[in-house]
Structure formats: C-alpha cells, structure tokens
Amino acid sequence: GLPLTVLLEIIIIVIVAIAIERLITTYLSRFAKRTKLEANVANNLALIFRIIIFASAIAAISAVGGFSAEWIVSLSAIVAAAVGFASQKTIGNFVAGIFLIAARPFKVSDYVRIGTIEGIVVQISVNYTKILTSANSVVSISNLQILDREITNYLYETPDHKELYCYTFEMGFDHSVSEERMDQIFNQVFSQYAAELPIKPCYVLTRSTAGERTYTVYLYVASAEQIFKIRPK
C-alpha cells in the first residue's frame, strides 16, 4: 500500500482542489450576477475551470504517488480521445466565445451591427451569439465569425453617465427639394417624437454630390426595442 505520508499528501491535494473549485464557482456565480451573464455561459465557464482543476489534481496526485508513466500515458490518451471528438471549428468557436465573454464588446439586450447582421443581442454562449432582427427573426452567428467581422455597438453614454442607444443611419435625397426645405421637414418630423424620446433626434448633412444630398440621422432611444419601432416612422 501507499505510505501514510503519501496518502496524507493525496488527501490534502484533494481537499485543496475541492476548496479551489468551490471558491471559483462562488466567484463565477457572483461575477455572472454582477455582469448579467446568461446562465449557460456561467455554467460553461465553471465547467472549464472544473476540468482544469481536475487535470491539475490528477497530475499532482500522480507526482506525489509515484504512479507509473504508463498510467499517466493511458490517462492522457483518454483525455486526448475525448478532445478529439470536438472538431477544430468547434474548438475555435469555443475559444472565440471565451474571448468575447472576456472582452465584452457587447452584452445581452444591446443593439449591434455585426457585419451585415443588425439587431438586438438576445443570447451569448461560448459557441454562438443570437441576434433578433427587425424582421422578428433570430440569427445565430458563430463566435469565430464574429471575430472576423466589424462590430458596431450603438450603446451611448451621455455626459451625465446615462446609458442610451444612439442609432445612426443615412438618408439620401435628390436636389428637387431645397436644403432649407429639407431642414424644415426634418425638424417637423423630429418634433413629433421629442416627447417620447430621451433626446430629440438630430441630423447632419454628411455629403452632397451632383445627384443627391446624404444626411446622417441620429436617433437616441432608451431601449433597443424602440429602434425597431421608431426608425421606420
């Protein structure tokens, strides 16, 4: 059998591993509540740390117990076989998901544009991000693809630290209507929504060519859902 000292060291390793797992799980639970992470994301993160702790504990026990190299090689082969079931793309999505969770370029309920996909973020997992579009359809984008695309988050912080969404879009008009008349039309339309929005919409003439004038409209809303409702109007 194992010497008593070795057995005590193994017991200590197990106790320390359990304690570390409990501490990390508790911290992740508090972190998820504070940052409003979805439950599945927090659970996946906890699973990752449990696997790391388990592997570290096995390695420490192997070193202390003096187990044979064949035993360690066999265990490594089992772990490698399990990992082998996952494809390279799946692993890439997983790593990209961890990066997005850590970097946090957006969170659930934000209004974003990812490449050509635009809408409200309804779910972030370690594999996919789901976007609710204005057509009331949910588009799932792999996290690996998100890292290769341009991300625009319309979340805006006012000078008094209030969070709004500043949604911008362009509108083009030919020269049949004068610039002065366009100013009157914009102000007339925007005044209709001044009472229901935190900041009155505004516009800027961004470019003018021989064929048309292009205006950029700034729409400030308190919730992302208002963009779907007010922009068409």
CORDA-V124047 format. One record per run of one state. SS is the DSSP state (H for helix, E for strand, L for the rest). FROM is the first residue (numbers start at 1). TO is the last residue. If there is no record, write none. Layout:
<<SS & FROM & TO> <SS & FROM & TO>>
This chain:
<<L & 1 & 3> <H & 4 & 35> <L & 36 & 38> <H & 39 & 65> <L & 66 & 68> <H & 69 & 84> <L & 85 & 87> <H & 88 & 103> <L & 104 & 110> <E & 111 & 114> <L & 115 & 116> <E & 117 & 124> <L & 125 & 127> <E & 128 & 132> <L & 133 & 137> <E & 138 & 142> <H & 143 & 147> <L & 148 & 150> <E & 151 & 153> <L & 154 & 154> <E & 155 & 157> <L & 158 & 162> <E & 163 & 173> <L & 174 & 178> <H & 179 & 191> <L & 192 & 201> <E & 202 & 208> <L & 209 & 212> <E & 213 & 221> <L & 222 & 224> <H & 225 & 230> <L & 231 & 233>>
